[in-house]
Amino acid sequence: MNRNKLKRMVNYLYIIPVFVMLCLFVLKPFLFAVEKSFFRYNGAFVNEFIGIDNYKRMFTDTLFWTSMKNMLFFALAMVIQFAFPIIAAELCFNLRTKLRQDFFRTSLIIPMVIPSVIIILVWKFLYYPGVGVISSLMSSLGVSQDKIPLFLGDTSWVKPAIAMIGFPWIAGIEFLLTFAALQGLDQSMFEASLIDGCPKWKRILYIDLPCIAPQLKVLFVLRFMGLVQNYENVLILTQGGPQNSSLVPGLYIYNVSFVPNGNSESLYGYACAMAVILFVICFAVTALVMREKKEETR
């Protein structure tokens, strides 16, 4: 056996444990969920095949469609939020000295060490009616108490209030990876743009962003997948209320699976069916983005 073949075998040995873990804890549960989406299943002794009844039920479930509409609102808000770490990375990258870059980069990523639950609870206190910081600030500016929104307790304000959490949405992996992608660009392009007298904003639009577009697309897909799966912020803040105006699919699946509903009927299979639909949505968005990426590289 020559040295190259031995080296390849050693490389495979390194990835085998990861592959086994993915199969056991990702692929197997996924295939199990797909199977049980065709069953009336309670995780124990009820395991009755019912065909596509769970999927039929989903299309007539008003709560499910309410949660999907709410998820669409948060997805549109995510598109706006996604621009902020890119802008911050560009501003940090265009600072004159490396010392300034290091200082602002470190300052912007420090909030990453704070647990997300703590951040959510802090914002919950900011929104608290009457004694919360935002209500107190509006009162000090002369706004009457009856005109101050309830935010998390108002069906018209709850979704915008949840979407505003984390403003200005800079600290995070998107900022770091965007900044790293900019650092990896060929410096000769920037020198050429300076020689040609290209304004900095044009260089950003026509050089920086197109060159790092593949990384941005991957980050967008990852963020979208996180949005589809996320429900802990809604669970902590509103538990889907008021009147299900902030209910999201992840929280609805959680409620259907684990929250007692006073009904003897098992809904684990129904929860699996909804999870499969969410997977199809994520897969479709990912395939669309990757298809565009592939066409651009031809």
C-alpha contacts under 8 A as a table, 3 or more apart, distances in Angstrom:
res1	aa1	res2	aa2	distance
1	M	5	K	6.54
1	M	6	L	6.74
2	N	5	K	5.66
2	N	6	L	6.43
3	R	6	L	5.12
3	R	7	K	6.12
4	N	7	K	5.06
4	N	8	R	6.28
5	K	8	R	5.11
5	K	9	M	6.25
6	L	9	M	5.11
6	L	10	V	6.25
7	K	10	V	5.11
7	K	11	N	6.28
8	R	11	N	5.03
8	R	12	Y	6.32
9	M	12	Y	5.11
9	M	13	L	6.32
10	V	13	L	5.04
10	V	14	Y	6.61
11	N	14	Y	5.27
11	N	15	I	6.84
12	Y	15	I	5.32
12	Y	16	I	6.14
13	L	16	I	5.28
13	L	17	P	7.63
14	Y	17	P	6.82
14	Y	18	V	7.89
15	I	18	V	5.30
15	I	19	F	6.12
16	I	19	F	4.98
16	I	20	V	6.08
17	P	20	V	5.12
17	P	21	M	6.20
18	V	21	M	5.12
18	V	22	L	6.16
19	F	22	L	5.14
19	F	23	C	6.24
20	V	23	C	5.14
20	V	24	L	6.20
21	M	24	L	5.14
21	M	25	F	5.89
21	M	26	V	7.70
22	L	25	F	5.43
22	L	26	V	5.07
22	L	27	L	6.28
23	C	26	V	5.67
23	C	27	L	4.71
23	C	28	K	5.80
24	L	27	L	6.41
24	L	28	K	5.47
24	L	29	P	7.51
25	F	28	K	6.30
25	F	29	P	6.32
26	V	29	P	5.68
26	V	30	F	6.18
27	L	30	F	5.13
27	L	31	L	6.23
28	K	31	L	5.25
28	K	32	F	6.09
29	P	32	F	4.90
29	P	33	A	6.07
30	F	33	A	5.11
30	F	34	V	6.32
31	L	34	V	5.08
31	L	35	E	6.24
32	F	35	E	5.12
32	F	36	K	6.16
33	A	36	K	5.13
33	A	37	S	6.06
33	A	269	G	7.88
33	A	272	C	5.20
33	A	273	A	7.61
33	A	275	A	7.83
33	A	276	V	7.41
34	V	37	S	5.30
34	V	38	F	7.52
34	V	272	C	6.70
34	V	273	A	7.11
34	V	276	V	6.37
35	E	38	F	6.02
35	E	39	F	7.48
36	K	39	F	4.96
36	K	40	R	7.53
36	K	41	Y	6.80
36	K	269	G	5.32
36	K	272	C	6.47
36	K	273	A	7.83
37	S	40	R	7.91
37	S	52	I	7.96
37	S	54	N	6.71
37	S	269	G	4.70
37	S	270	Y	6.12
37	S	271	A	7.48
37	S	272	C	4.86
37	S	273	A	4.43
37	S	276	V	7.73
38	F	49	F	6.03
38	F	50	I	5.78
38	F	51	G	4.88
38	F	52	I	5.76
38	F	53	D	7.31
38	F	54	N	6.69
38	F	269	G	6.77
38	F	273	A	7.51
39	F	47	N	6.19
39	F	48	E	5.27
39	F	49	F	4.29
39	F	50	I	5.24
39	F	51	G	6.80
39	F	54	N	7.84
39	F	269	G	5.52
40	R	46	V	6.79
40	R	47	N	5.65
40	R	48	E	5.03
40	R	49	F	6.30
40	R	50	I	6.47
40	R	266	S	6.55
40	R	267	L	7.00
40	R	268	Y	7.31
40	R	269	G	5.30
40	R	270	Y	7.50
41	Y	44	A	7.58
41	Y	45	F	7.97
41	Y	46	V	5.20
41	Y	47	N	4.60
41	Y	48	E	6.55
41	Y	266	S	6.00
41	Y	267	L	6.81
41	Y	268	Y	5.58
41	Y	269	G	5.10
42	N	45	F	6.97
42	N	46	V	5.48
42	N	47	N	7.00
42	N	266	S	4.98
42	N	267	L	6.72
42	N	268	Y	5.51
42	N	269	G	7.34
43	G	46	V	7.14
43	G	47	N	7.85
43	G	268	Y	7.21
44	A	47	N	7.64
46	V	266	S	7.79
50	I	53	D	5.90
50	I	54	N	7.75
51	G	54	N	7.67
52	I	55	Y	5.28
52	I	56	K	6.29
53	D	56	K	4.94
53	D	57	R	6.06
54	N	57	R	5.08
54	N	58	M	6.30
54	N	269	G	7.10
54	N	270	Y	5.16
54	N	273	A	6.28
55	Y	58	M	5.00
55	Y	59	F	6.71
55	Y	270	Y	7.61
55	Y	273	A	6.25
55	Y	274	M	7.78
56	K	59	F	5.48
56	K	60	T	6.96
57	R	60	T	5.41
57	R	61	D	6.14
58	M	61	D	5.05
58	M	64	F	6.75
58	M	270	Y	7.92
58	M	274	M	7.33
59	F	65	W	7.88
61	D	64	F	5.42
61	D	65	W	6.66
62	T	65	W	5.23
62	T	66	T	6.08
63	L	66	T	4.95
63	L	67	S	6.16
63	L	244	N	7.75
63	L	252	Y	7.96
64	F	67	S	5.14
64	F	68	M	6.28
64	F	249	P	6.72
64	F	252	Y	7.26
65	W	68	M	4.90
65	W	69	K	6.18
66	T	69	K	5.18
66	T	70	N	6.30
66	T	244	N	7.61
66	T	245	S	7.66
66	T	247	L	7.21
66	T	248	V	7.87
67	S	70	N	5.06
67	S	71	M	6.14
67	S	244	N	7.89
67	S	246	S	7.43
67	S	247	L	5.02
67	S	248	V	4.27
67	S	249	P	5.13
67	S	252	Y	7.33
68	M	71	M	4.94
68	M	72	L	6.21
68	M	248	V	6.53
68	M	249	P	6.23
69	K	72	L	5.04
69	K	73	F	6.47
70	N	73	F	5.12
70	N	74	F	6.46
70	N	159	K	7.68
70	N	245	S	7.33
70	N	246	S	6.30
70	N	247	L	6.68
70	N	248	V	6.03
71	M	74	F	5.09
71	M	75	A	6.05
71	M	227	L	7.97
71	M	228	V	7.24
71	M	248	V	5.72
71	M	249	P	7.22
72	L	75	A	4.91
72	L	76	L	6.27
73	F	76	L	5.25
73	F	77	A	6.31
73	F	159	K	7.78
74	F	77	A	4.89
74	F	78	M	5.99
74	F	159	K	7.66
74	F	163	A	6.53
74	F	227	L	7.79
75	A	78	M	4.90
75	A	79	V	6.53
75	A	224	F	7.24
75	A	227	L	7.20
76	L	79	V	5.28
76	L	80	I	6.95
77	A	80	I	5.30
77	A	81	Q	6.25
77	A	163	A	6.52
78	M	81	Q	4.82
78	M	82	F	5.86
78	M	224	F	7.89
79	V	82	F	5.20
79	V	83	A	7.01
80	I	83	A	5.70
80	I	84	F	7.52
81	Q	84	F	5.68
81	Q	85	P	7.86
81	Q	168	P	7.72
81	Q	169	W	6.19
82	F	85	P	6.39
82	F	86	I	7.15
82	F	169	W	7.87
82	F	220	F	7.54
83	A	86	I	5.29
83	A	87	I	6.20
84	F	87	I	5.10
84	F	88	A	6.14
84	F	168	P	6.84
84	F	169	W	6.34
84	F	170	I	5.84
85	P	88	A	4.94
85	P	89	A	5.98
85	P	169	W	6.75
85	P	170	I	4.48
85	P	171	A	7.20
85	P	172	G	7.78
85	P	174	E	6.13
85	P	175	F	4.68
85	P	178	T	7.80
86	I	89	A	5.09
86	I	90	E	6.20
86	I	174	E	7.46
86	I	175	F	6.26
86	I	178	T	6.36
87	I	90	E	5.14
87	I	91	L	6.18
88	A	91	L	5.10
88	A	92	C	6.06
88	A	170	I	6.77
88	A	175	F	7.04
89	A	92	C	5.10
89	A	93	F	5.92
89	A	175	F	5.70
89	A	176	L	7.53
89	A	178	T	6.19
89	A	179	F	4.99
90	E	93	F	5.02
90	E	94	N	6.12
90	E	179	F	7.19
90	E	182	L	7.88
90	E	204	I	7.82
91	L	94	N	5.28
91	L	95	L	6.59
92	C	95	L	5.49
92	C	101	Q	5.57
92	C	104	F	6.70
92	C	105	R	6.85
92	C	179	F	7.84
93	F	101	Q	6.58
93	F	179	F	6.69
93	F	182	L	7.20
93	F	183	Q	7.58
95	L	98	K	7.54
95	L	100	R	6.57
95	L	101	Q	6.09
96	R	100	R	7.36
96	R	101	Q	7.96
97	T	100	R	5.46
97	T	101	Q	6.49
98	K	101	Q	4.89
98	K	102	D	6.11
99	L	102	D	5.22
99	L	103	F	6.21
100	R	103	F	5.07
100	R	104	F	6.18
101	Q	104	F	5.45
101	Q	105	R	5.88
102	D	105	R	5.14
102	D	106	T	5.99
103	F	106	T	5.35
103	F	107	S	6.16
104	F	107	S	4.93
104	F	108	L	6.06
105	R	108	L	5.26
105	R	109	I	6.39
106	T	109	I	5.38
106	T	110	I	6.20
107	S	110	I	5.51
108	L	111	P	6.93
108	L	170	I	6.99
108	L	171	A	5.36
109	I	112	M	5.47
109	I	113	V	7.95
109	I	171	A	5.04
109	I	172	G	6.39
109	I	176	L	7.80
110	I	113	V	6.01
110	I	114	I	7.92
110	I	171	A	7.50
111	P	114	I	5.45
111	P	171	A	6.18
112	M	115	P	7.56
112	M	171	A	6.25
112	M	172	G	6.07
114	I	118	I	6.91
114	I	119	I	7.15
115	P	118	I	5.46
115	P	119	I	6.72
116	S	119	I	5.08
116	S	120	I	6.23
117	V	120	I	5.08
117	V	121	L	6.19
117	V	233	N	7.64
118	I	121	L	5.13
118	I	122	V	6.15
119	I	122	V	5.11
119	I	123	W	6.34
119	I	166	G	7.56
120	I	123	W	5.22
120	I	124	K	6.15
120	I	165	I	7.26
120	I	233	N	6.40
120	I	236	I	7.57
120	I	237	L	7.48
121	L	124	K	4.86
121	L	125	F	6.32
121	L	236	I	7.73
121	L	237	L	7.70
122	V	125	F	5.19
122	V	126	L	6.36
123	W	126	L	4.80
123	W	127	Y	6.24
123	W	165	I	6.51
124	K	127	Y	5.20
124	K	128	Y	6.14
124	K	237	L	6.35
125	F	128	Y	4.97
125	F	132	G	5.62
125	F	133	V	7.35
126	L	132	G	4.80
126	L	133	V	4.83
126	L	134	I	5.67
126	L	135	S	7.90
127	Y	132	G	5.56
127	Y	133	V	7.06
127	Y	134	I	6.17
127	Y	135	S	7.19
127	Y	150	L	7.61
127	Y	151	F	6.29
127	Y	152	L	6.93
128	Y	131	V	6.22
128	Y	132	G	4.35
128	Y	133	V	7.64
128	Y	134	I	7.97
128	Y	135	S	7.44
128	Y	150	L	7.69
128	Y	152	L	7.95
129	P	132	G	5.68
129	P	135	S	6.16
129	P	149	P	7.95
129	P	150	L	5.72
129	P	151	F	7.81
130	G	135	S	5.72
130	G	136	S	6.76
130	G	145	Q	7.85
131	V	135	S	6.50
131	V	136	S	6.11
132	G	135	S	5.32
132	G	136	S	6.02
133	V	136	S	5.11
133	V	137	L	6.00
134	I	137	L	5.08
134	I	138	M	6.16
135	S	138	M	5.16
135	S	139	S	6.12
135	S	148	I	6.64
136	S	139	S	5.05
136	S	140	S	6.19
137	L	140	S	5.10
137	L	141	L	6.38
138	M	141	L	5.07
138	M	142	G	6.64
138	M	143	V	5.54
138	M	148	I	7.26
139	S	142	G	5.22
139	S	143	V	5.01
139	S	144	S	6.38
139	S	145	Q	6.74
140	S	143	V	7.31
143	V	147	K	6.71
143	V	148	I	6.91
144	S	147	K	5.51
144	S	148	I	6.76
145	Q	148	I	5.37
146	D	149	P	7.88
149	P	154	D	7.14
149	P	157	W	7.35
150	L	153	G	5.08
150	L	154	D	5.42
150	L	157	W	7.51
151	F	154	D	5.41
151	F	157	W	4.93
151	F	158	V	5.28
151	F	161	A	6.04
152	L	155	T	7.75
152	L	157	W	6.67
152	L	158	V	4.53
152	L	159	K	8.00
152	L	161	A	6.68
152	L	162	I	7.75
152	L	237	L	7.35
152	L	238	T	6.67
152	L	242	P	7.74
153	G	157	W	7.76
153	G	158	V	6.58
153	G	238	T	7.91
153	G	241	G	7.62
153	G	242	P	6.02
154	D	157	W	5.29
154	D	158	V	5.70
154	D	242	P	6.74
155	T	158	V	5.60
155	T	159	K	7.79
155	T	241	G	7.89
155	T	242	P	5.95
155	T	243	Q	7.30
155	T	245	S	5.72
155	T	246	S	7.99
156	S	159	K	7.35
157	W	160	P	5.61
157	W	161	A	5.98
158	V	161	A	5.07
158	V	162	I	6.19
158	V	242	P	7.98
158	V	245	S	7.33
158	V	246	S	6.60
159	K	162	I	5.17
159	K	163	A	6.12
159	K	245	S	7.48
159	K	246	S	5.96
160	P	163	A	4.97
160	P	164	M	6.15
161	A	164	M	5.21
161	A	165	I	6.85
162	I	165	I	5.49
162	I	233	N	7.97
162	I	234	V	7.63
164	M	167	F	5.64
166	G	169	W	5.15
167	F	170	I	7.61
169	W	172	G	7.75
170	I	174	E	7.96
170	I	175	F	6.40
171	A	174	E	7.92
171	A	175	F	6.49
172	G	175	F	5.66
172	G	176	L	6.77
173	I	176	L	5.12
173	I	177	L	6.05
174	E	177	L	5.38
174	E	178	T	5.94
174	E	219	L	6.51
175	F	178	T	5.24
175	F	179	F	6.04
176	L	179	F	5.17
176	L	180	A	6.12
177	L	180	A	4.94
177	L	181	A	6.04
177	L	215	Q	7.85
178	T	181	A	5.04
178	T	182	L	6.29
178	T	212	I	7.67
178	T	215	Q	7.35
178	T	216	L	7.18
179	F	182	L	5.15
179	F	183	Q	6.30
180	A	183	Q	5.05
180	A	184	G	6.31
181	A	184	G	5.12
181	A	185	L	6.78
181	A	212	I	6.18
181	A	215	Q	7.21
182	L	185	L	5.48
182	L	208	D	7.01
182	L	212	I	6.96
185	L	211	C	7.59
186	D	189	M	5.96
186	D	190	F	7.69
187	Q	190	F	5.35
187	Q	191	E	6.48
188	S	191	E	4.98
188	S	192	A	6.06
189	M	192	A	5.10
189	M	193	S	6.23
189	M	207	I	7.91
190	F	193	S	5.07
190	F	194	L	6.31
190	F	203	R	7.80
191	E	194	L	5.15
191	E	195	I	6.28
192	A	195	I	5.07
192	A	196	D	6.20
193	S	196	D	5.09
193	S	197	G	6.18
193	S	198	C	5.14
193	S	203	R	6.97
194	L	197	G	5.03
194	L	198	C	5.85
194	L	199	P	7.91
195	I	198	C	7.68
198	C	202	K	6.56
198	C	203	R	6.46
199	P	202	K	5.40
199	P	203	R	6.36
200	K	203	R	5.01
200	K	204	I	6.27
201	W	204	I	5.11
201	W	205	L	6.31
202	K	205	L	5.07
202	K	206	Y	5.88
202	K	207	I	7.78
203	R	206	Y	5.36
203	R	207	I	5.14
203	R	208	D	6.43
204	I	207	I	5.62
204	I	208	D	4.69
204	I	209	L	6.07
205	L	208	D	6.36
205	L	209	L	5.76
205	L	210	P	7.40
206	Y	209	L	6.61
206	Y	210	P	6.30
207	I	210	P	5.71
207	I	211	C	6.08
208	D	211	C	5.38
208	D	212	I	6.37
209	L	212	I	5.30
209	L	213	A	5.83
210	P	213	A	5.03
211	C	214	P	7.62
212	I	215	Q	5.52
212	I	216	L	6.33
213	A	216	L	4.96
213	A	217	K	6.08
214	P	217	K	5.23
214	P	218	V	6.43
214	P	293	K	6.65
215	Q	218	V	5.21
215	Q	219	L	6.24
216	L	219	L	5.03
216	L	220	F	6.05
217	K	220	F	4.98
217	K	221	V	6.23
217	K	289	V	6.73
217	K	293	K	7.99
218	V	221	V	5.17
218	V	222	L	6.24
219	L	222	L	5.10
219	L	223	R	6.07
220	F	223	R	5.10
220	F	224	F	6.07
221	V	224	F	5.07
221	V	225	M	6.15
221	V	285	V	7.37
221	V	286	T	6.04
221	V	289	V	7.64
222	L	225	M	5.15
222	L	226	G	6.19
223	R	226	G	4.99
223	R	227	L	6.16
224	F	227	L	4.97
224	F	228	V	6.30
224	F	282	C	7.64
225	M	228	V	5.18
225	M	229	Q	6.33
225	M	282	C	6.09
226	G	229	Q	5.21
226	G	230	N	5.78
227	L	230	N	5.10
228	V	249	P	7.50
228	V	250	G	7.07
228	V	278	L	7.10
228	V	282	C	7.70
229	Q	249	P	7.97
229	Q	250	G	5.67
230	N	233	N	7.54
230	N	250	G	6.21
231	Y	234	V	5.42
231	Y	235	L	6.11
231	Y	248	V	6.67
231	Y	249	P	7.86
231	Y	250	G	5.34
231	Y	251	L	5.21
232	E	235	L	4.90
232	E	236	I	6.08
232	E	251	L	7.67
233	N	236	I	5.27
233	N	237	L	6.03
234	V	237	L	5.11
234	V	238	T	5.51
234	V	239	Q	5.64
234	V	240	G	6.02
234	V	246	S	6.94
234	V	247	L	7.30
234	V	248	V	7.75
234	V	251	L	7.60
235	L	238	T	5.89
235	L	239	Q	4.11
235	L	240	G	6.52
235	L	251	L	6.87
236	I	239	Q	6.27
238	T	241	G	5.16
238	T	242	P	7.04
238	T	246	S	7.35
239	Q	246	S	7.96
239	Q	247	L	7.40
239	Q	251	L	7.89
240	G	243	Q	7.59
240	G	244	N	5.03
240	G	245	S	6.57
240	G	246	S	4.70
240	G	247	L	3.96
240	G	248	V	7.11
240	G	251	L	7.35
241	G	244	N	4.46
241	G	245	S	5.59
241	G	246	S	5.61
241	G	247	L	6.64
242	P	245	S	5.67
242	P	246	S	7.09
244	N	247	L	5.00
247	L	251	L	6.57
247	L	252	Y	6.76
248	V	251	L	5.48
248	V	252	Y	6.23
249	P	252	Y	4.97
249	P	253	I	6.08
249	P	274	M	7.92
250	G	253	I	5.19
250	G	254	Y	6.24
251	L	254	Y	4.90
251	L	255	N	6.09
252	Y	255	N	5.01
252	Y	256	V	6.05
253	I	256	V	5.11
253	I	257	S	6.05
253	I	271	A	5.20
253	I	274	M	7.04
253	I	275	A	7.42
254	Y	257	S	5.16
254	Y	258	F	5.91
254	Y	259	V	7.20
254	Y	271	A	7.84
255	N	258	F	5.50
255	N	259	V	4.72
255	N	260	P	7.86
256	V	259	V	6.30
256	V	261	N	7.98
256	V	267	L	6.06
256	V	268	Y	7.16
256	V	270	Y	7.89
256	V	271	A	6.27
257	S	267	L	6.11
257	S	268	Y	5.28
257	S	271	A	6.19
260	P	263	N	7.59
266	S	269	G	7.51
267	L	270	Y	5.05
267	L	271	A	6.21
268	Y	271	A	5.02
268	Y	272	C	6.25
269	G	272	C	5.01
269	G	273	A	6.35
270	Y	273	A	5.06
270	Y	274	M	6.46
271	A	274	M	5.20
271	A	275	A	6.23
272	C	275	A	4.98
272	C	276	V	6.19
273	A	276	V	5.10
273	A	277	I	6.46
274	M	277	I	5.12
274	M	278	L	6.39
275	A	278	L	5.09
275	A	279	F	6.25
276	V	279	F	4.98
276	V	280	V	6.30
277	I	280	V	5.05
277	I	281	I	6.36
278	L	281	I	5.07
278	L	282	C	6.28
279	F	282	C	5.10
279	F	283	F	6.01
280	V	283	F	5.00
280	V	284	A	6.04
281	I	284	A	5.14
281	I	285	V	6.30
282	C	285	V	5.27
282	C	286	T	6.09
283	F	286	T	5.10
283	F	287	A	5.98
284	A	287	A	5.14
284	A	288	L	6.14
285	V	288	L	5.14
285	V	289	V	6.28
286	T	289	V	5.23
286	T	290	M	6.06
287	A	290	M	5.15
287	A	291	R	5.89
288	L	291	R	5.16
288	L	292	E	6.38
289	V	292	E	5.27
289	V	293	K	6.22
290	M	293	K	4.84
290	M	294	K	6.07
291	R	294	K	5.10
291	R	295	E	6.29
292	E	295	E	5.16
292	E	296	E	6.30
293	K	296	E	5.24
293	K	297	T	6.49
294	K	297	T	5.29
294	K	298	R	6.73
295	E	298	R	5.50
